[in-house]
Each structure stands twice: as structure tokens, then as C-alpha cells.
């Protein structure tokens, strides 16, 4: 499958000429970064967007530009409160969405945290696994009935999945030393595996699910890094890629980073992307080279057996918390 898009395409490039009036999308983490740009692009092309934010007052001011784009493009933005670190909040938000009975054409599970200090969510889960994976797992599985037949689920993963596979025996670092990057990598692998199993379970309704590597961009995601640490991380990535004979990493602007999510949610052939990991507006190749900063997806992150095991573990965790 060929198309005119690539690593430097923007979300607006993806949606050029596309009329989304009558379409409805859920975007988590709509108050900042890639989530806000995703919501803006969709609303600017006429879509009705429901965005989740941790704090409604802050979210209202942070999404003013999205509302402006919506008013100009015939779209709409509604915000609901959601704290992915609290299953009580997740269930309340899900029940609010279910109560309307309104269908979503796509759910974009975008929100997340990165390389946080050791900590626990309100329900006792390791912060990154709890927010990035379990919070989204609980939300999406609960509202699956209002994902329209033929709809799509897009789960934002990361190149960092290459750092670590999931640990089903000790997902919350209760019997091992905590490492923020390992925890982040595991949570991003979990994101990819969630899409694999969701796709398997819902494709009989025409629903397809994919995970996305948005690309490296300067959002507020690495808020736990100092400027020196962030520069050091970029230098490490660049050296690792150069040592492997790979081109330098592309630092995308926010609209470029949102492009793959928008492509997966709206434009891509669903049968082409279903159950797959995407990057640079394309299906990524499986690449098990040990370099954690190489392109492509590790085979463990798209393994259907592992995906099923994670689903079972996740059900047990969110069902009892």
C-alpha cells in the first residue's frame, strides 16, 4: 500500500480535503501536546471531539485554540474530566460517555506520562503502567459498546517500547528495583499489546485497533527531565543511531507528531493497519535488533500470545482494584 504521506507529514496534511462533519472522536489527554493537536486537527475539519483532561478549568483555557479551530471548521469540542491514575475517575468518565449513548468513530488513547519517579496510582499500581496502560485499558474496554461498528482504536505507544518487554509477574515493581525508563518502556509495550488484542476481539464488528509511535517532539511529556537531561537523552539517541549506521533522529513539530494518530483514526485502510504498530504514517517493520533507538517494532510488542496474557492480567488488576 502506498500513499503520499511520510515522517514530515502534518495532521492537516493527512486530513486535506477530508470532511469530518458527522464524525465523533474521543481523544484522551486533549489539554496539551500531541493530544491537543490531534483534537485541533479533527475539530478543524468538522468533527465532534470529546477530549479528556485531568482538570476541567485548566483544560478549558488550554484548549482555547482547539475551540477556535472548531468554530472555523464547523467542528465541536467538549471536555470531560478523567484522571487515568484513578480507576474511580476512569469508571465515572466511562459511565458518563455510556449514558449519552452516542457513538464514537474512533477512540484515540493518547494521554500518558514518561519516566516518572517511583510512585503509585490511587489504586496502588506503578505510576506509568497504571496511567499509560491500565487506565486506558479500563476506560476503553468499558466504553467499547459505544465504539461504532467499523470504528477504530488508536493507542499511542512509543519507540521506548524497544527498551523493555512487559513483566507479567511483577508489573508494579514490587520485587525489583525501580527504573523509570524500564517502567516507561514496559508501559509502552503494554500499549502496543493492548491494541493487538483489542483488534482481535473486536474485528468481527469491523473495528480495527493499532498502536502508534508518534515520533520525537518537544512536548511537556518529559516534564521530569531537566534541560540538561533532555539534551543528554537526545545525544544518546543520536549516537546509538549513528553507531548502528542509521540516520539521525527526526525531531518533529507537534503537528507532525500527531499525523500518524490522525492517519490511523481517519484515513488509513483499516485492514492494512489492524493489529499493527505504526510509525511515520506507515506500518512499521518488525525489527528485533538490540538497539533500543532503532526504527520498527520489537516482535514481543505485537505478539498475539503476549497480548492475550496481558489482557487477562489487566482484567484481573482493574477488576479487583
Backbone torsions as a table, in degrees:
resi	resn	phi	psi	omega
1	UNK	NA	127.6	178.8
2	UNK	-117.5	150.8	176.6
3	UNK	-155.0	165.0	-173.1
4	UNK	-82.9	11.5	-173.9
5	UNK	-101.9	160.4	179.0
6	UNK	-163.0	-161.0	-172.4
7	UNK	-61.3	-28.6	-177.3
8	UNK	-98.7	2.6	177.0
9	UNK	-65.0	146.8	176.5
10	UNK	-102.4	168.1	177.3
11	UNK	-60.6	-37.0	178.6
12	UNK	-70.6	-32.3	173.1
13	UNK	-59.4	-44.4	-178.0
14	UNK	-60.9	-38.8	-173.3
15	UNK	-98.0	8.8	-179.9
16	UNK	-56.3	123.6	178.8
17	UNK	79.4	3.2	-178.6
18	UNK	-95.9	128.4	177.6
19	UNK	-102.8	116.4	-176.2
20	UNK	-103.5	14.1	177.2
21	UNK	-60.3	133.2	-177.1
22	UNK	90.5	-8.4	177.6
23	UNK	-95.0	151.2	-175.5
24	UNK	-135.6	132.1	-174.0
25	UNK	-133.4	145.4	172.0
26	UNK	-108.8	128.2	179.1
27	UNK	-126.3	117.5	175.6
28	UNK	-84.8	146.6	-179.0
29	UNK	71.7	46.6	-173.1
30	UNK	-85.2	-1.2	-174.6
31	UNK	-88.6	-8.8	-176.8
32	UNK	-158.2	165.6	169.2
33	UNK	56.0	-138.8	-175.5
34	UNK	-65.5	-35.9	178.6
35	UNK	-62.6	-43.3	178.9
36	UNK	-64.9	-41.6	179.5
37	UNK	-68.3	-36.6	175.7
38	UNK	-61.2	-47.7	178.9
39	UNK	-61.7	-42.2	-179.4
40	UNK	-61.6	-47.4	-177.5
41	UNK	-61.9	-43.3	-179.8
42	UNK	-64.8	-47.7	-178.7
43	UNK	-66.1	-33.8	179.8
44	UNK	-66.1	-20.8	179.0
45	UNK	-104.4	18.8	169.9
46	UNK	100.7	-1.8	-176.3
47	UNK	-76.0	153.2	166.4
48	UNK	-89.4	121.1	-176.3
49	UNK	-116.8	129.4	168.9
50	UNK	-103.7	118.4	-179.1
51	UNK	-110.2	138.6	176.3
52	UNK	-98.0	142.1	178.8
53	UNK	-140.6	153.0	179.8
54	UNK	-72.6	-35.9	-178.2
55	UNK	-130.6	122.2	-174.8
56	UNK	-66.0	-40.2	-178.6
57	UNK	-63.9	-47.1	177.9
58	UNK	-64.5	-41.3	-178.4
59	UNK	-62.6	-37.4	-180.0
60	UNK	-61.2	-45.7	-179.5
61	UNK	-71.6	-35.3	-177.3
62	UNK	-70.5	-20.9	-176.1
63	UNK	-107.3	19.9	-179.5
64	UNK	-57.3	-40.4	-179.4
65	UNK	-66.8	-31.9	177.0
66	UNK	-66.3	-41.8	179.2
67	UNK	-65.2	-37.9	177.5
68	UNK	-62.7	-45.2	179.5
69	UNK	-63.8	-38.3	179.5
70	UNK	-64.6	-43.2	-178.4
71	UNK	-65.1	-34.6	179.6
72	UNK	-76.8	-30.5	-175.1
73	UNK	-101.5	1.4	179.0
74	UNK	82.9	12.7	178.8
75	UNK	-95.9	-166.6	-177.3
76	UNK	-153.9	148.0	175.7
77	UNK	-128.9	127.7	172.4
78	UNK	-123.7	137.6	179.5
79	UNK	-108.1	143.0	170.6
80	UNK	-129.8	151.1	-179.5
81	UNK	-78.9	135.4	177.6
82	UNK	-154.6	122.8	171.8
83	UNK	-111.6	106.0	-177.1
84	UNK	-67.2	-12.6	177.5
85	UNK	-87.7	8.1	179.2
86	UNK	-137.0	115.1	179.1
87	UNK	-64.1	-29.6	176.0
88	UNK	-61.6	-45.0	178.0
89	UNK	-65.5	-41.9	179.3
90	UNK	-59.0	-46.8	-177.7
91	UNK	-67.7	-36.6	177.8
92	UNK	-65.2	-43.6	178.4
93	UNK	-64.6	-43.0	179.7
94	UNK	-61.5	-43.5	-178.9
95	UNK	-66.5	-33.8	175.1
96	UNK	-62.7	-43.1	179.7
97	UNK	-68.6	-39.3	178.8
98	UNK	-66.1	-35.9	-175.5
99	UNK	-64.2	-27.9	179.6
100	UNK	-72.5	-28.2	-176.8
101	UNK	73.7	0.2	-178.1
102	UNK	-78.8	139.4	-175.6
103	UNK	-88.2	151.5	172.2
104	UNK	-108.0	137.2	173.7
105	UNK	-78.4	-26.5	175.0
106	UNK	-158.0	149.5	171.5
107	UNK	-114.5	127.2	178.5
108	UNK	-113.8	103.4	-178.7
109	UNK	-84.1	88.9	-169.0
110	UNK	-104.8	-32.5	-171.0
111	UNK	-62.6	154.4	176.9
112	UNK	178.1	172.2	175.7
113	UNK	-127.5	161.4	-173.9
114	UNK	-136.0	128.5	171.0
115	UNK	49.3	48.3	-179.0
116	UNK	-74.2	157.1	170.6
117	UNK	-60.5	160.5	178.5
118	UNK	-54.9	133.0	-179.1
119	UNK	-174.3	175.5	-178.8
120	UNK	-128.3	152.1	172.4
121	UNK	-77.3	178.5	179.2
122	UNK	-59.8	-23.6	-177.7
123	UNK	-102.1	7.8	174.5
124	UNK	88.9	12.5	177.4
125	UNK	-88.7	149.2	172.0
126	UNK	-52.8	136.9	-167.8
127	UNK	-52.9	-50.0	-173.7
128	UNK	-73.0	-42.3	176.1
129	UNK	-63.7	-39.9	-177.7
130	UNK	-68.3	-43.9	-177.6
131	UNK	-81.7	-52.5	-173.3
132	UNK	-67.7	-39.9	-178.0
133	UNK	-105.9	-62.4	-170.3
134	UNK	-63.3	-38.7	177.8
135	UNK	-60.3	-46.2	177.7
136	UNK	-67.8	-38.7	178.3
137	UNK	-58.7	-47.5	-178.8
138	UNK	-64.5	-40.9	-179.2
139	UNK	-66.3	-53.4	-171.7
140	UNK	-68.7	-41.3	179.6
141	UNK	-66.1	-31.0	180.0
142	UNK	-72.9	-35.2	-177.1
143	UNK	-99.1	8.8	179.6
144	UNK	-52.2	-34.1	178.6
145	UNK	-60.5	-23.2	179.3
146	UNK	-101.4	11.7	167.5
147	UNK	-85.5	119.0	-171.3
148	UNK	-61.5	148.9	170.5
149	UNK	-55.7	133.5	-175.0
150	UNK	81.5	5.4	-179.7
151	UNK	-79.9	-174.4	-175.6
152	UNK	-138.7	148.4	169.9
153	UNK	-117.8	128.5	176.1
154	UNK	-119.0	120.7	-179.1
155	UNK	-112.8	119.4	-177.4
156	UNK	-78.6	114.4	177.8
157	UNK	-102.5	-145.6	-178.4
158	UNK	-168.9	155.5	169.8
159	UNK	-55.8	-25.9	-178.6
160	UNK	-63.9	-12.0	174.9
161	UNK	-59.2	-23.0	-179.0
162	UNK	-69.5	-14.6	-179.1
163	UNK	-73.9	-35.4	-173.0
164	UNK	-160.5	140.0	169.8
165	UNK	-77.3	166.0	175.3
166	UNK	-67.1	157.2	174.6
167	UNK	-120.6	97.9	-176.4
168	UNK	-73.5	-20.1	-179.4
169	UNK	-83.4	-28.7	-178.6
170	UNK	-144.2	64.1	-174.6
171	UNK	-67.8	-19.1	-175.0
172	UNK	-107.9	17.4	176.9
173	UNK	55.5	43.3	179.1
174	UNK	-86.4	-20.1	-177.5
175	UNK	-125.5	21.2	180.0
176	UNK	-152.2	158.1	178.6
177	UNK	-67.3	140.0	-178.9
178	UNK	-78.6	132.9	173.4
179	UNK	-127.6	119.0	-173.9
180	UNK	-61.5	-35.0	-179.5
181	UNK	-75.4	-38.3	176.3
182	UNK	-63.3	-43.4	179.0
183	UNK	-62.3	-40.8	178.2
184	UNK	-63.9	-46.9	179.4
185	UNK	-58.9	-41.6	178.5
186	UNK	-63.6	-40.5	-179.3
187	UNK	-66.5	-34.1	180.0
188	UNK	-76.1	-32.4	170.4
189	UNK	-63.7	-41.2	177.6
190	UNK	-60.4	-39.7	177.1
191	UNK	-57.9	-45.2	-178.9
192	UNK	-66.1	-42.7	-179.5
193	UNK	-67.2	-35.1	176.6
194	UNK	-58.8	-43.7	179.0
195	UNK	-63.1	-39.3	179.8
196	UNK	-60.1	-47.8	-176.2
197	UNK	-76.2	-35.7	176.8
198	UNK	-62.1	-40.9	178.3
199	UNK	-60.3	-44.2	-179.8
200	UNK	-62.6	-40.9	-174.7
201	UNK	-76.2	-22.5	-171.7
202	UNK	-119.9	1.9	-177.0
203	UNK	-68.4	-18.9	176.8
204	UNK	-68.4	-15.7	173.1
205	UNK	-95.3	6.7	-177.1
206	UNK	81.1	4.2	179.1
207	UNK	-82.4	133.5	176.7
208	UNK	-124.3	143.7	-178.0
209	UNK	-123.5	144.8	179.2
210	UNK	-142.6	156.8	170.0
211	UNK	-109.1	157.7	-170.9
212	UNK	-134.2	132.8	164.0
213	UNK	-97.0	107.3	-173.7
214	UNK	-71.7	-26.1	-174.6
215	UNK	109.2	160.9	-179.3
216	UNK	-78.4	126.9	178.8
217	UNK	-149.8	161.1	-177.1
218	UNK	-91.5	82.5	173.2
219	UNK	-104.0	-172.0	176.8
220	UNK	-91.1	12.0	179.3
221	UNK	-58.3	-47.6	-179.9
222	UNK	-81.8	48.4	-175.1
223	UNK	-68.5	-15.6	-179.6
224	UNK	-88.6	4.5	178.2
225	UNK	-101.6	143.2	167.2
226	UNK	-76.3	167.3	178.6
227	UNK	-60.7	-38.1	179.5
228	UNK	-66.4	-41.0	179.5
229	UNK	-65.8	-38.0	-180.0
230	UNK	-67.7	-42.9	176.7
231	UNK	-63.0	-37.5	177.4
232	UNK	-64.5	-37.6	178.0
233	UNK	-64.3	-45.8	178.6
234	UNK	-61.7	-38.5	179.1
235	UNK	-65.4	-40.0	178.8
236	UNK	-63.4	-44.5	178.6
237	UNK	-61.3	-46.0	-179.0
238	UNK	-61.7	-42.5	-179.8
239	UNK	-66.9	-42.8	-179.2
240	UNK	-62.1	-38.5	178.6
241	UNK	-71.3	-40.8	178.7
242	UNK	-63.4	-41.7	179.2
243	UNK	-61.7	-28.4	179.7
244	UNK	-92.2	4.7	180.0
245	UNK	76.1	21.7	-179.1
246	UNK	-98.7	154.9	178.0
247	UNK	-66.7	160.1	178.3
248	UNK	-59.3	151.8	178.1
249	UNK	-67.8	142.4	177.7
250	UNK	-86.8	124.8	174.0
251	UNK	-90.5	108.5	-174.4
252	UNK	-86.1	152.3	167.5
253	UNK	-80.6	171.9	-170.5
254	UNK	-62.6	-39.1	-178.8
255	UNK	-68.5	-33.8	174.4
256	UNK	-67.5	-37.8	-179.5
257	UNK	-68.4	-26.1	178.9
258	UNK	-84.6	-10.1	-170.6
259	UNK	-63.1	-43.0	-175.8
260	UNK	-68.3	-36.8	175.9
261	UNK	-61.8	-45.5	-179.2
262	UNK	-65.7	-41.1	177.3
263	UNK	-58.8	-47.4	-178.1
264	UNK	-66.1	-35.5	-175.9
265	UNK	-78.3	-25.8	-169.0
266	UNK	-125.9	-47.9	-162.2
267	UNK	-102.7	-37.7	-171.3
268	UNK	-64.6	151.6	173.3
269	UNK	-64.5	116.2	-174.4
270	UNK	-60.2	-33.8	179.9
271	UNK	-72.6	-22.2	178.0
272	UNK	-76.6	-34.7	-172.9
273	UNK	-104.0	-10.7	-175.5
274	UNK	-59.0	126.2	178.9
275	UNK	77.3	7.2	-174.3
276	UNK	-106.0	165.0	174.1
277	UNK	-104.6	129.8	-173.2
278	UNK	-116.2	146.3	171.3
279	UNK	-151.9	148.6	179.5
280	UNK	51.7	41.8	176.2
281	UNK	57.5	45.8	178.3
282	UNK	-161.8	162.7	172.6
283	UNK	-74.0	127.7	-178.1
284	UNK	-78.9	147.4	174.8
285	UNK	-78.3	148.4	172.4
286	UNK	-70.6	128.4	-175.8
287	UNK	-143.1	105.3	-177.0
288	UNK	-99.5	17.7	173.3
289	UNK	-60.5	146.4	-172.3
290	UNK	-68.9	-14.7	-178.6
291	UNK	-62.8	116.0	-177.3
292	UNK	-71.1	-10.7	-177.7
293	UNK	-111.8	16.0	173.8
294	UNK	-75.9	168.3	176.4
295	UNK	-82.1	169.9	176.0
296	UNK	89.9	176.6	-174.7
297	UNK	-113.8	136.7	173.8
298	UNK	-68.2	143.9	-176.6
299	UNK	-61.5	-31.1	-178.8
300	UNK	-67.0	-21.5	-178.3
301	UNK	-83.5	-7.8	176.3
302	UNK	-127.3	19.4	-178.5
303	UNK	-79.1	119.4	-174.8
304	UNK	-65.0	-31.0	178.2
305	UNK	-67.5	-46.4	177.6
306	UNK	-62.7	-37.2	179.6
307	UNK	-62.6	-41.8	177.7
308	UNK	-65.9	-39.3	178.6
309	UNK	-65.6	-40.5	178.5
310	UNK	-65.3	-39.3	179.0
311	UNK	-59.9	-47.2	179.2
312	UNK	-60.4	-45.0	178.7
313	UNK	-63.4	-41.7	-177.7
314	UNK	-66.2	-41.5	176.2
315	UNK	-58.8	-42.5	179.8
316	UNK	-64.1	-39.3	-177.1
317	UNK	-72.5	-49.4	-176.2
318	UNK	-78.0	-18.6	179.6
319	UNK	-78.7	-18.3	-176.1
320	UNK	-113.8	-8.2	-175.7
321	UNK	-80.2	NA	NA
